[in-house]
Amino acid sequence: MKMEGIFTPIITPHHEDGSIDKEGFAGVVDFLIENKIACIITGGSTGEYYAQTNEERVEIMHLAKKVINGRVPLMVGVGATRTEEAIELAQEAKNAGADSILINSPPYAVPNELENAMHALRIDRAVDLPIMLYNYPGRTGTMMGTEYLDRVGRSPNFKAIKESSGDVNQIHTLARDYPHITLGCGMDDQALEFFAWGAQVWVAGGSNFLPKEHYALYKACVLENDFNKGRRIMSALLPLMSVLEQGGKFVQTIKYGCELRGLKAGPPRLPLRPLNKDDKRALAEVMKTLQATIARIENE
């Protein structure tokens, strides 16, 4: 599969009792595909995988494959602390018909780079699917550094990396020294910098509810190579990025954004709580302004 475009780590809609809203999930899938999303990812932190049983994660990957029905590729996150559990999830993803998998460092375990690389390579050998790496030391406590990348890069299945460390030097290293691993933006407020360094993929949680606006930035920078236009679009997006990346309420904000677009998202699962009234009002204002601004730029 091609590692390019906007990849959406899809939310998991819930009923008020916390159960999975399958109808709501299908509605979000259809909305994303209608708005030029290149790939849908289940099993990501935006989808609240950490609050799900493995049985639910498997159920969701099968549901996604059925609803997508071949319209776009399906990527499945197989994050787990135990290597054996990650392998089991990867095998389930392959059985479900996933086109690729997303591998992160095992959270809390804090392996060294060799141990972390062996974790990823064992998953790779077990399923032989295209892989996107997910480097997010802020959540896992482990950085995918040069020793790690040198080792996993020997397998042709490691196609791309979602880089979410927040360290611009890591962007430089990946772009300069690992061109065979497609650079993917995983830090929304650095999207313009990623595109300037050749990123072909943007894994954007906010694209759950603003796919058109995220695609506008991708189109300007990657497809049109118009960074003057890109800077203007990014400037319009930055207030949203600030809310998402620095507000401490990432999942709740995305789910409420989906509700504002008429999608069924429902509440997050514990321990997270829904947004308060002030946060909801602020998001609605940010969305209204950026949508109008980006539409105006697009229509010039």
C-alpha positions as CSV (number, residue, x, y, z in Angstrom):
1,M,0.0,0.0,0.0
2,K,1.1,3.6,-0.6
3,M,2.2,5.5,2.5
4,E,1.0,8.9,1.4
5,G,-1.9,11.2,2.2
6,I,-4.0,11.8,5.3
7,F,-4.2,8.8,7.6
8,T,-6.9,9.0,10.2
9,P,-6.6,7.2,13.6
10,I,-10.3,6.8,13.9
11,I,-12.2,7.4,17.1
12,T,-14.3,4.7,18.7
13,P,-17.9,6.0,19.2
14,H,-19.6,4.9,22.4
15,H,-23.1,4.8,23.7
16,E,-23.7,6.5,27.0
17,D,-23.1,3.3,28.9
18,G,-19.6,3.0,27.3
19,S,-20.4,0.2,24.9
20,I,-19.2,0.5,21.3
21,D,-21.6,2.3,18.9
22,K,-21.2,0.3,15.7
23,E,-23.6,2.5,13.8
24,G,-21.7,5.6,14.9
25,F,-18.4,4.0,13.9
26,A,-19.8,3.2,10.4
27,G,-20.9,6.8,10.1
28,V,-17.4,8.2,10.9
29,V,-15.9,5.8,8.4
30,D,-18.2,6.9,5.6
31,F,-17.6,10.6,6.5
32,L,-13.8,10.1,6.3
33,I,-13.8,8.3,3.0
34,E,-16.1,10.9,1.5
35,N,-13.5,13.6,2.4
36,K,-10.4,12.1,0.8
37,I,-8.9,10.3,3.7
38,A,-6.2,7.9,2.3
39,C,-6.2,5.3,5.1
40,I,-8.1,4.5,8.3
41,I,-6.3,3.3,11.4
42,T,-7.9,1.3,14.2
43,G,-6.2,0.5,17.5
44,G,-4.6,3.9,18.0
45,S,-4.6,6.0,21.1
46,T,-7.2,8.4,19.4
47,G,-9.4,5.3,19.2
48,E,-8.9,4.7,23.0
49,Y,-7.3,1.3,22.5
50,Y,-5.8,1.6,26.0
51,A,-9.3,1.5,27.4
52,Q,-10.5,-1.6,25.4
53,T,-10.2,-5.3,25.9
54,N,-8.3,-7.2,23.2
55,E,-11.6,-8.8,22.2
56,E,-13.0,-5.3,21.5
57,R,-9.9,-4.3,19.5
58,V,-10.3,-7.4,17.4
59,E,-14.0,-6.7,17.0
60,I,-13.3,-3.2,15.8
61,M,-10.7,-4.2,13.2
62,H,-13.2,-6.7,11.7
63,L,-15.9,-4.1,11.8
64,A,-13.7,-1.5,10.1
65,K,-12.7,-3.9,7.3
66,K,-16.4,-4.7,6.7
67,V,-17.5,-1.0,6.6
68,I,-14.5,0.2,4.6
69,N,-15.3,-2.5,2.0
70,G,-12.1,-1.9,0.0
71,R,-12.6,1.8,-0.5
72,V,-9.4,2.8,1.4
73,P,-6.7,0.7,3.1
74,L,-7.0,-0.4,6.7
75,M,-4.1,-0.1,9.1
76,V,-4.3,-1.7,12.6
77,G,-2.4,-0.6,15.6
78,V,-1.0,-3.5,17.6
79,G,0.4,-1.7,20.6
80,A,0.9,-3.8,23.7
81,T,3.4,-4.0,26.5
82,R,4.0,-7.7,26.1
83,T,5.6,-8.8,22.8
84,E,3.5,-11.9,22.7
85,E,0.3,-9.9,23.0
86,A,1.4,-7.5,20.2
87,I,2.1,-10.5,18.0
88,E,-1.4,-11.9,18.7
89,L,-3.0,-8.6,17.8
90,A,-0.9,-8.4,14.6
91,Q,-2.0,-11.9,13.6
92,E,-5.6,-11.0,14.3
93,A,-5.2,-7.9,12.1
94,K,-3.8,-10.1,9.3
95,N,-6.8,-12.4,9.7
96,A,-9.2,-9.5,9.5
97,G,-7.7,-8.4,6.2
98,A,-5.7,-5.4,7.4
99,D,-3.5,-3.8,4.7
100,S,-0.8,-2.8,7.2
101,I,0.0,-2.5,10.9
102,L,1.1,0.3,13.3
103,I,3.8,-0.7,15.8
104,N,4.8,1.5,18.8
105,S,7.3,0.9,21.6
106,P,5.9,-1.2,24.4
107,P,4.6,1.3,27.0
108,Y,5.9,1.3,30.6
109,A,8.4,-1.5,29.9
110,V,11.1,1.1,28.7
111,P,13.2,-1.3,26.6
112,N,16.6,-0.3,25.3
113,E,17.0,0.3,21.5
114,L,18.1,-3.3,20.8
115,E,15.2,-4.8,22.9
116,N,12.7,-2.4,21.3
117,A,14.0,-3.3,17.8
118,M,13.7,-7.0,18.5
119,H,10.1,-6.5,19.7
120,A,9.2,-4.9,16.3
121,L,11.2,-7.5,14.3
122,R,9.4,-10.4,16.1
123,I,6.0,-8.9,15.1
124,D,7.3,-8.4,11.6
125,R,8.4,-12.0,11.2
126,A,5.1,-13.2,12.6
127,V,2.8,-11.5,10.1
128,D,4.9,-10.2,7.1
129,L,2.7,-7.1,6.5
130,P,3.7,-3.5,5.6
131,I,4.5,-1.6,8.8
132,M,4.3,2.0,10.0
133,L,6.4,2.7,13.2
134,Y,5.0,5.0,15.8
135,N,7.6,7.0,17.8
136,Y,5.9,8.7,20.7
137,P,8.3,8.7,23.7
138,G,6.0,11.0,25.6
139,R,3.6,8.2,26.0
140,T,5.8,5.1,25.8
141,G,8.9,6.4,27.6
142,T,11.1,5.0,24.8
143,M,12.7,6.8,21.8
144,M,13.2,5.1,18.4
145,G,16.7,6.2,17.9
146,T,19.4,5.5,15.3
147,E,20.3,2.0,16.7
148,Y,16.6,1.0,16.6
149,L,16.1,2.4,13.1
150,D,19.3,0.8,11.8
151,R,18.1,-2.6,12.9
152,V,14.4,-2.5,11.9
153,G,15.4,-0.8,8.6
154,R,16.9,-4.0,7.4
155,S,13.4,-5.4,6.9
156,P,11.6,-4.1,3.8
157,N,8.3,-4.3,5.6
158,F,9.1,-1.2,7.7
159,K,7.7,1.3,5.2
160,A,7.0,4.5,7.2
161,I,7.2,6.2,10.6
162,K,4.7,8.3,12.5
163,E,7.1,10.7,14.2
164,S,5.6,12.2,17.4
165,S,8.6,13.0,19.6
166,G,8.3,16.7,19.1
167,D,12.0,16.9,18.5
168,V,12.7,18.7,15.2
169,N,16.2,17.1,15.1
170,Q,14.5,13.7,14.8
171,I,12.7,15.0,11.7
172,H,16.1,16.0,10.3
173,T,17.6,12.6,11.1
174,L,14.8,10.7,9.6
175,A,14.7,12.8,6.4
176,R,18.4,12.8,5.9
177,D,19.6,9.3,7.1
178,Y,16.5,7.1,6.6
179,P,15.0,8.1,3.2
180,H,13.8,4.5,2.7
181,I,11.4,4.9,5.6
182,T,8.7,7.3,4.6
183,L,8.5,10.2,7.0
184,G,5.1,10.7,8.5
185,C,3.9,13.7,10.6
186,G,2.6,12.6,14.0
187,M,2.9,16.0,15.7
188,D,0.1,18.2,14.4
189,D,1.6,21.6,15.4
190,Q,4.7,20.7,13.4
191,A,2.9,19.6,10.2
192,L,4.4,22.4,8.1
193,E,7.9,21.5,9.2
194,F,7.3,17.9,8.4
195,F,6.2,18.7,4.9
196,A,9.1,21.0,4.3
197,W,11.4,18.0,5.1
198,G,9.5,15.7,2.7
199,A,6.9,14.0,4.8
200,Q,4.4,12.1,2.6
201,V,2.0,11.1,5.4
202,W,0.1,13.0,8.0
203,V,-1.4,10.8,10.8
204,A,-3.8,13.4,12.0
205,G,-6.3,12.8,14.9
206,G,-8.0,16.1,14.0
207,S,-8.9,14.8,10.6
208,N,-11.7,12.8,12.3
209,F,-13.8,15.9,12.2
210,L,-11.9,18.4,9.9
211,P,-10.6,16.1,7.1
212,K,-11.1,18.7,4.4
213,E,-9.1,21.3,6.2
214,H,-6.2,18.8,7.0
215,Y,-6.2,17.7,3.3
216,A,-6.0,21.4,2.2
217,L,-2.6,21.7,4.0
218,Y,-1.4,18.4,2.6
219,K,-2.5,19.3,-0.9
220,A,-0.8,22.8,-0.8
221,C,2.5,21.5,0.6
222,V,2.9,18.0,-0.8
223,L,0.9,18.0,-4.1
224,E,1.3,21.6,-5.1
225,N,4.6,22.4,-3.5
226,D,3.1,25.8,-2.6
227,F,4.5,26.6,0.8
228,N,3.3,30.2,0.8
229,K,-0.3,28.9,0.6
230,G,0.7,26.2,3.1
231,R,1.9,28.7,5.7
232,R,-1.4,30.5,5.4
233,I,-3.4,27.3,5.9
234,M,-1.2,26.2,8.8
235,S,-1.6,29.6,10.4
236,A,-5.4,29.1,10.3
237,L,-5.0,25.6,11.8
238,L,-2.6,26.5,14.6
239,P,-5.3,27.5,17.1
240,L,-6.8,24.0,16.7
241,M,-3.3,22.4,17.0
242,S,-2.8,24.3,20.2
243,V,-6.0,23.0,21.6
244,L,-5.3,19.4,20.5
245,E,-1.6,19.2,21.4
246,Q,-1.3,21.4,24.4
247,G,-4.8,21.3,26.0
248,G,-4.4,17.9,27.7
249,K,-7.7,16.8,26.4
250,F,-6.8,15.3,23.0
251,V,-9.4,12.5,22.7
252,Q,-12.2,14.4,24.3
253,T,-11.7,17.4,22.0
254,I,-11.7,15.2,18.9
255,K,-14.8,13.3,19.9
256,Y,-16.6,16.6,20.6
257,G,-15.4,18.0,17.3
258,C,-17.0,14.9,15.6
259,E,-20.3,15.7,17.5
260,L,-20.2,19.2,16.1
261,R,-20.0,17.8,12.6
262,G,-23.1,15.7,13.2
263,L,-21.3,12.4,13.8
264,K,-22.0,10.1,16.7
265,A,-19.0,10.0,19.0
266,G,-20.3,9.7,22.5
267,P,-18.2,10.0,25.7
268,P,-14.7,8.8,26.2
269,R,-14.1,5.8,28.4
270,L,-12.7,6.2,31.9
271,P,-10.5,7.5,33.2
272,L,-11.1,10.4,30.7
273,R,-14.1,12.7,31.2
274,P,-15.9,14.7,28.5
275,L,-15.1,18.4,27.9
276,N,-16.7,21.0,30.1
277,K,-18.9,23.8,28.7
278,D,-16.1,26.3,28.4
279,D,-13.9,23.9,26.4
280,K,-16.8,23.0,24.1
281,R,-17.5,26.6,23.4
282,A,-13.9,27.4,22.7
283,L,-13.5,24.4,20.3
284,A,-16.7,25.5,18.4
285,E,-15.3,29.0,17.9
286,V,-11.9,27.7,16.8
287,M,-13.5,25.4,14.3
288,K,-15.8,28.1,12.9
289,T,-13.0,30.5,12.3
290,L,-10.5,28.1,10.7
291,Q,-13.1,26.6,8.4
292,A,-14.1,30.0,7.1
293,T,-10.4,31.0,6.7
294,I,-9.3,27.9,4.9
295,A,-12.3,27.9,2.6
296,R,-11.5,31.5,1.6
297,I,-7.8,30.6,0.9
298,E,-8.9,27.5,-1.1
299,N,-11.3,29.6,-3.2
300,E,-8.8,32.3,-4.2
